[in-house]
Amino acid sequence: MKWLLLSFIVLTAFVGNAALLEHYTLLRALGMLALNLLVLSFGLTWWYGYFSKGDKRARGLILSHATLMLALAFGTILLGADLVLSNSCDAVLSSSNRKSIRAQIADFAQSLGYCKELGLVMASIGVFLALPSIRLFVGLSRRA
């Protein structure tokens, strides 16, 4: 099972980077950074989950979780920045009949003309999610 998971991680990196490189823009380049942080967190989880024991495993899994949260926060910030720059909620709207809560909020914000404000809220949520991970990485760099 561990090698199947590794192939999924490699496939996620390959397909995600190929999709983001289709049209090169600054937001997509930053999106590649968020995607590669996500793949790095998956790889760290895989490595420390299968090949470490004891205290080293616990520290590695904490590091991989912090990397995962940083990638998700960075992606949320980028999505918020895209909403602010485009002043359109099309990036989070869904065309399916059964809309998620996120798509319903975006549809409501677009009907009122508040897509830029929704983007600022999403970017703020991303910054809030990133702070614990940044504090952990800063603390680790001070110890090293």
N, C-alpha and C positions, 0 to 999 in steps of 0.2 A: 504494500500500500504506500510505503514511503516514496518509492520511485515513481509511482503514478502521480503522487502529489507534486513531486519535483518536475515532472513533465508538464503538469498543469501550470506551475509557476513560470516555466520557460515559455510556454505557449502564450500565457497572459502577457508577458513582456514583449514577445515578438509581435503578436497581433495588435496590442495596444499602441506600441510605438509606430507600427506601420500605418495604423488608422490615423494617428495624430500627425504623421509626416505627409499625409495626402495633400493638404493645403497648408503651407507654412505661414503662420502668423505668430506674433509675439505671445498671444494667449495660449496658442497650441504648444509653443515651445515651453512655456511655463507649465502647461498641462503635462508635458512629457516628464518634467521634473517631479510633479506630483505622482504620476503613474510609476516612475522608476523608484520613488520612495516607497510606494505601496508594494512593488515587487521585492524591494530590498527587505521590507518588513516580513513579507511572506517567506522569503529565503532565510531570514534570521530565525523565524519561528520554526521552520522546517529543520534547520541545522541544530539549534539548541534543543528542540523537542525530541529529536531522534538520537543525537550523538553526544549529549552532555548529561552529566549526573550531578545531583546535589546542589550546592550553592552556586556553582558556575551556571547550571541550567536555569536556576531562578533569576539570576542577574541577566542572563541572555534573553529570557522571555520577557522580563521587564523592559529591556532595551528594545526588543522587537515590538512590544505593545506601544511604547512611546513613539517609535518610528511609524507605526500604523496610524496612530492618532494625529501625528504631524502631517502625514500624507492626506488623511481625510480633511484635516483643517485647511491645508493648503488648497485642496480641490474646492472646498466650500468658499474660500476667499476668491479663488479664480472665477468660480461661477457667479459670485456676487459682483465681481469686477466686470464680468461680461454683461450682466444685467445693467449695471450703471453706465458703461460705455455705449451700449447699444440702445439704451432707454426702451427696451422691448423685453417682454417676458417669454419670448419664444423658446429660449434655451431650456426652460423648465416646464413648458406646457406639454400636455399629452394629447394625442389625437384619438386615443381609444375611448370607448364608451364609458368604461369604468375608470374614473380618474382617481389618482392618489390624492392624499391630503395636500401634498406639496403642489400638485398641479391645480387643485381647487383654489389654493391660496394665490398662486400665480395668476390664475384666470380672474379671480376677484380683484387683485391688484392691477391687472391690465385693464379691466373694465373701468376702474376709477382713475387710471393714469398714474399709478404709483409704482411703476416698475423700477425706477431709479432708487426709490426709497426701500423697496424690497431688496434690491441689490446691496444697499448699504447695511441692511439688517443681516443679510446672509454673510457679508464680509465680516461684520462684527461678531457673528456667531463663530465664524472660522477663526478669528483672532482669539476669541475666548477659548476655543478648543485647543489652540496651539500653545497657549501659555504654559500649561503643566509640562508638556514635552520639552519646550524650550528651556524651562527651568531645570529639568532633569539633565539635558545635554550640557548646559552651562555648568551645573554642579559636577558632572563627570569630567568635564575638561579642566576644571579647577583642581580636581584631585589628581589628575594625570600630570 
